[in-house]
Amino acid sequence: MKNGIKLGLAALALVGTGLVTSSAQNAKIKAAFIYIGPVGDYGWTYAHEQARLEMQKAVPGVESITVESVPEGQAGPFLDKVVKDGAKVVFTTSFGYMDGTLEAAKKYPDVIFAHASGYKRNPNMATYMADFYQVYYLNGMMAGALTKSGKLGYVGAFPVSEVKRHINAFAMGARAVNPKATVNVRWINAWFNPAAAKEAAEALISEGVDAMAFTEDTPTVVQTADKKGVLSFGHYTPMGQFGPKTVVSGQIVDWSKIYIDFMKNVVAGKYTSKNLQDVDYWWLLSKKAVKVGYDDKNVVNPLFVDALKAKMVGKVSVYNLIMTRLAQMSKAKPNFDPYTGPIKDRKGVVRVAAGKTLNPGELTSLEWAAPGVVGQWENEPK
């Protein structure tokens, strides 16, 4: 995930000074984490940082270092630096680091690399992802049931497959309970840009949107929506505190599930720099790497439970349908998936055949827009 941001200039200075954070100085294995944003963003990077800390407590014999705000197209010098500083395992936590990570993996064949959200691997380079598309579907069901205008909004970071599959899932969930609902999309072309996120959210609200989701690494959309009395869904971490009366639910990630498992395998000698070619974590609700929630205890903000129970789809309340779908997708072998066909795109072209479920490779290369999605859609197939 992620493209470069201006904050990376600060990180570039860190390479020159060697000022990276570290802990557990007597550890046997050093793991480095390359971050796209600041650890205080309360979003993507914050979630990775909290998971790093959990991993370090859970896996004896590991120390870790971090470098923040590294631009995606400029990862090379930072990767060189952490390897020079003794890192034997390097996690690169943004999609745009993929090619740079692969280049570094080939340059340092004895170092283990793991890249988040990508698809390119090497004997010493694994991939991993805790993905939200199932959670977005559930949030979409909530939004579709609660909207009064029928207009939902989405503030999108970059028009890449990761964000597109999430927007589509949100739209499909909404239309499962409200067939005429639309999801209006505004792109900001940044992962961390609170000002742009605020402007996009305000524009969507001015167009009549009364519930919105987003991909941007801060609570800005939630805060903007709350000021206007518009419903929203938190992203990466619980964001109810920024809109206790307007945040319905959200997508919550727990990267520690992956980091702990990965590093335990490294410490045990099961993962080496020779056998990672086919190691690809694609962890969803069933692995508890992600969850749907207003907070860590409530799937839905208690303020909205009665409204969801009152909204019916046939003879079933939306609330009960949400809980049923959540249970189905949380099984070790899920018996429901939003991307099971038949599914047509917004142009009426069949993209998923009846009875087929998209696999991780197809999901990570998805480009089409689902019915109900409104707005510019880069690389949309004909």
C-alpha positions in Angstrom: 0.0 0.0 0.0 0.9 3.7 -0.3 2.5 6.3 -2.4 5.1 8.9 -1.3 4.4 11.9 0.8 6.3 15.1 1.7 6.9 13.9 5.2 9.4 11.5 3.7 11.9 14.4 3.5 12.2 14.2 7.3 12.8 10.5 7.1 15.5 11.0 4.4 17.3 13.1 6.9 17.2 10.2 9.3 19.3 8.1 7.0 22.1 10.7 7.1 22.1 10.9 10.8 21.3 7.3 11.6 18.5 8.4 13.9 16.1 5.4 13.8 14.2 4.3 16.9 15.2 1.0 18.5 14.5 -1.1 21.5 15.4 -4.4 23.1 19.1 -3.8 22.5 20.2 -7.3 23.5 17.9 -9.1 21.1 19.3 -11.7 18.8 17.3 -10.9 15.6 16.9 -7.4 14.4 13.7 -6.6 12.4 13.3 -3.3 10.6 9.9 -1.7 9.7 9.7 0.9 6.9 6.7 3.2 7.4 4.9 5.3 4.8 3.7 7.9 7.4 4.3 9.1 10.9 3.4 6.6 13.8 1.1 9.3 15.2 -1.3 9.3 12.2 -3.8 7.2 14.2 -4.3 5.3 11.0 -2.3 2.9 8.8 1.2 3.5 10.2 -0.1 3.8 13.8 -1.7 0.4 13.4 1.5 -1.1 12.2 3.5 0.5 15.0 1.1 -0.9 17.7 1.5 -4.3 16.1 5.3 -4.1 16.1 5.2 -3.4 19.8 2.9 -6.3 20.4 5.2 -8.6 18.3 8.2 -7.5 20.2 6.6 -8.4 23.5 5.3 -11.7 22.2 8.4 -13.1 20.4 11.5 -13.4 22.6 14.8 -12.8 20.9 13.7 -10.0 18.6 14.6 -6.3 18.6 13.2 -3.9 16.1 13.9 -0.5 14.5 11.6 1.8 12.5 11.9 4.5 9.9 8.9 6.7 9.4 7.6 8.7 6.5 9.5 7.1 3.7 8.3 8.0 0.2 7.4 5.0 -1.9 9.6 5.8 -4.8 12.6 6.5 -2.6 12.8 3.4 -0.3 16.2 2.2 -1.6 18.5 4.3 0.6 16.4 3.4 3.7 16.5 -0.3 2.9 20.3 0.0 2.5 20.6 1.8 5.8 18.6 -0.7 7.9 20.5 -3.7 6.4 23.8 -1.9 7.1 22.5 -1.4 10.7 22.1 -5.1 11.1 18.5 -5.9 10.2 18.0 -9.5 9.3 14.3 -9.1 8.6 12.8 -6.1 6.9 9.1 -5.3 6.7 8.0 -2.7 4.1 4.5 -1.5 4.9 3.2 0.1 1.8 2.1 -1.0 -1.7 4.4 1.4 -3.5 7.5 -0.2 -1.8 7.0 -3.4 -3.8 9.5 -2.9 -6.6 12.1 -1.3 -4.3 11.7 -4.2 -1.8 12.2 -6.8 -4.6 15.3 -4.9 -5.8 16.7 -4.9 -2.2 15.9 -8.6 -1.8 17.9 -9.4 -4.8 20.7 -7.2 -3.6 20.8 -8.7 -0.1 20.0 -12.4 -0.6 20.7 -13.4 3.0 18.2 -10.9 4.4 14.5 -11.7 4.8 12.1 -9.2 3.4 8.3 -9.1 3.7 6.1 -6.6 1.8 2.6 -5.5 2.8 -0.2 -5.6 0.2 1.9 -6.5 -2.8 2.2 -9.6 -5.0 5.8 -9.9 -6.1 7.9 -12.4 -4.2 11.4 -13.9 -4.2 13.2 -16.7 -2.3 13.9 -14.2 0.4 10.8 -12.0 0.0 7.3 -12.9 1.3 4.1 -10.9 1.0 1.4 -10.2 3.6 -2.0 -8.5 3.9 -4.7 -8.0 6.5 -7.5 -7.1 4.1 -10.7 -5.2 4.8 -13.0 -6.1 1.8 -15.3 -8.3 4.0 -15.5 -5.6 6.6 -16.3 -2.9 4.0 -19.2 -5.1 2.8 -20.6 -5.2 6.3 -20.1 -1.5 6.8 -21.8 -0.9 3.4 -24.9 -2.8 4.6 -25.0 -0.5 7.6 -24.7 2.6 5.5 -27.3 1.4 3.0 -29.8 0.8 5.8 -29.2 4.1 7.6 -28.9 6.6 4.7 -31.9 8.9 4.1 -30.7 10.4 0.9 -29.5 7.2 -0.7 -26.2 8.9 -1.4 -23.1 7.5 0.3 -19.6 8.9 -0.1 -16.1 7.6 -0.2 -12.9 9.5 0.1 -10.3 7.4 -1.7 -6.6 7.7 -1.4 -5.2 6.4 -4.7 -7.1 4.6 -7.5 -5.2 1.3 -7.0 -6.8 -2.2 -6.8 -6.7 -2.3 -3.0 -8.9 0.8 -2.6 -11.1 -0.2 -5.6 -12.0 -3.6 -4.1 -12.9 -1.9 -0.8 -15.1 0.7 -2.5 -16.8 -2.0 -4.5 -17.4 -4.1 -1.4 -18.8 -1.1 0.4 -21.2 -0.4 -2.6 -22.2 -4.1 -2.9 -23.0 -4.2 0.8 -25.1 -1.1 0.6 -27.1 -2.3 -2.4 -27.7 -5.7 -0.8 -30.1 -3.8 1.6 -30.8 -0.7 -0.4 -30.7 -1.5 -4.2 -30.8 2.2 -5.3 -28.0 3.4 -3.0 -25.0 5.0 -4.7 -21.4 5.5 -3.5 -19.9 8.8 -4.7 -16.1 8.7 -4.9 -13.6 11.5 -4.5 -9.9 10.8 -5.0 -7.3 12.8 -3.1 -4.2 11.0 -4.5 -2.5 10.7 -1.1 -2.5 8.3 1.8 -1.7 11.0 4.4 -3.2 14.4 3.6 -5.7 15.6 6.2 -6.3 18.9 4.3 -7.2 17.1 1.1 -9.4 14.6 3.0 -11.3 17.4 4.7 -11.9 19.1 1.4 -13.1 15.9 -0.3 -15.4 15.1 2.6 -16.9 18.6 2.6 -17.5 18.3 -1.2 -19.3 15.0 -0.8 -21.4 16.4 2.0 -22.4 19.4 -0.1 -23.6 16.9 -2.8 -26.0 15.3 -0.4 -24.0 12.4 1.0 -25.2 11.5 4.5 -22.9 8.6 5.3 -19.3 8.0 4.2 -16.2 5.8 4.4 -12.7 6.5 3.4 -9.1 5.5 2.9 -6.8 8.1 4.4 -4.5 7.7 7.3 -6.1 10.1 9.8 -9.5 10.6 11.5 -10.1 13.7 9.4 -13.1 12.4 7.4 -14.7 11.2 10.6 -14.2 14.6 12.3 -15.4 16.5 9.2 -18.5 14.3 9.0 -19.3 14.6 12.7 -19.3 18.4 12.5 -22.0 18.2 9.8 -24.0 15.5 11.5 -23.1 13.0 8.8 -22.6 9.3 9.5 -19.1 7.8 9.0 -17.1 4.6 9.4 -13.7 4.5 11.1 -10.7 3.1 9.3 -7.7 1.1 10.6 -8.3 1.9 14.3 -11.4 2.5 16.4 -12.4 6.1 15.7 -15.6 6.5 17.7 -14.0 9.0 20.0 -13.9 11.5 17.1 -17.7 11.1 16.5 -19.4 9.3 19.2 -22.9 10.2 17.9 -22.1 9.8 14.2 -19.5 6.9 13.8 -21.6 3.8 13.1 -18.8 1.2 12.9 -15.6 0.8 11.0 -12.7 -1.4 9.9 -10.2 -2.4 12.6 -6.9 -4.1 11.8 -4.6 -6.2 14.0 -1.3 -6.5 12.1 0.2 -8.2 15.2 -1.4 -11.5 14.3 0.7 -11.6 11.1 3.9 -10.1 12.6 3.9 -12.5 15.6 3.3 -15.5 13.4 6.0 -14.4 10.9 8.7 -13.7 13.4 8.0 -16.9 15.4 8.6 -18.8 12.2 11.8 -16.8 11.6 13.1 -17.4 15.2 12.2 -21.2 14.8 14.1 -21.4 11.6 11.1 -22.3 9.5 11.3 -19.1 7.5 14.7 -18.5 5.9 16.1 -16.4 3.1 15.7 -19.4 0.8 12.1 -20.5 1.2 9.8 -17.5 1.0 8.8 -17.6 -2.6 5.4 -19.0 -1.9 4.8 -17.4 1.5 1.8 -15.0 1.1 -0.3 -14.1 4.1 -3.9 -13.1 3.0 -5.5 -12.9 6.4 -9.1 -11.8 6.8 -11.9 -12.1 9.4 -11.3 -15.8 9.9 -7.7 -15.2 11.1 -8.8 -12.3 13.3 -6.3 -10.0 11.5 -9.2 -7.6 10.9 -12.6 -7.1 12.5 -15.7 -4.9 12.0 -16.4 -2.6 14.9 -17.3 0.7 16.4 -14.7 -0.2 19.0 -13.1 -3.3 20.3 -16.3 -4.5 22.0 -19.2 -3.3 19.8 -19.7 -4.3 16.1 -22.1 -1.4 15.8 -22.3 1.8 17.8 -25.1 1.1 20.3 -26.9 4.3 19.2 -27.6 2.7 15.8 -28.6 -0.9 16.7 -32.3 -0.2 17.0 -32.4 1.6 13.6 -30.6 -1.4 11.9 -33.0 -3.8 13.6 -36.0 -1.8 12.4 -34.8 -1.9 8.7 -36.0 -5.1 7.0 -34.7 -7.0 4.0 -37.6 -9.4 3.3 -38.4 -11.0 6.7 -34.9 -10.4 8.2 -33.7 -7.3 9.9 -30.5 -5.7 8.5 -28.9 -6.0 11.9 -29.5 -9.8 12.0 -28.4 -10.1 8.4 -25.1 -8.3 9.2 -24.5 -10.6 12.1 -25.2 -13.6 10.0 -22.8 -12.5 7.3 -20.2 -11.7 9.9 -20.5 -15.2 11.4 -20.3 -16.8 7.9 -17.2 -14.9 6.9 -15.5 -15.5 10.3 -15.5 -19.2 9.9 -12.3 -21.1 9.2 -13.9 -22.0 5.9 -16.2 -19.1 5.2 -19.5 -19.9 3.5 -20.2 -16.4 2.3 -18.0 -14.0 0.3 -18.9 -10.6 -1.2 -17.0 -11.4 -4.4 -18.9 -14.6 -5.3 -20.7 -14.3 -8.6 -22.7 -13.6 -10.5 -21.4 -10.0 -10.3 -21.7 -7.4 -13.1 -19.7 -4.2 -13.1 -21.4 -0.8 -13.3 -21.4 -1.1 -17.2 -23.3 -4.3 -17.0 -20.3 -6.5 -17.9 -20.1 -9.8 -16.0 -17.0 -9.7 -14.0 -17.5 -12.7 -11.7 -19.3 -15.8 -13.1 -22.1 -17.5 -11.2 -20.7 -19.7 -8.4 -17.1 -18.4 -8.7 -15.4 -16.5 -5.9 -12.5 -14.2 -6.7 -9.1 -15.5 -5.4 -6.5 -13.2 -3.7 -4.6 -12.7 -7.0 -7.8 -11.6 -8.8 -8.7 -9.3 -5.9 -5.3 -7.7 -5.8 -5.5 -6.9 -9.5 -9.2 -5.8 -9.6 -9.9 -2.7 -11.7 -13.7 -2.7 -12.5 -16.3 -0.6 -10.7 -19.3 -2.2 -9.0 -22.9 -1.0 -9.7 -23.8 2.1 -7.7 -20.2 3.5 -7.7 -20.3 7.0 -9.1 -17.3 9.1 -10.1 -13.9 8.9 -11.9 -12.4 5.4 -12.0 -8.9 5.3 -13.4 -8.0 2.2 -15.6 -11.7 1.1 -15.7 -11.9 -1.8 -18.2 -14.3 -1.5 -21.2 
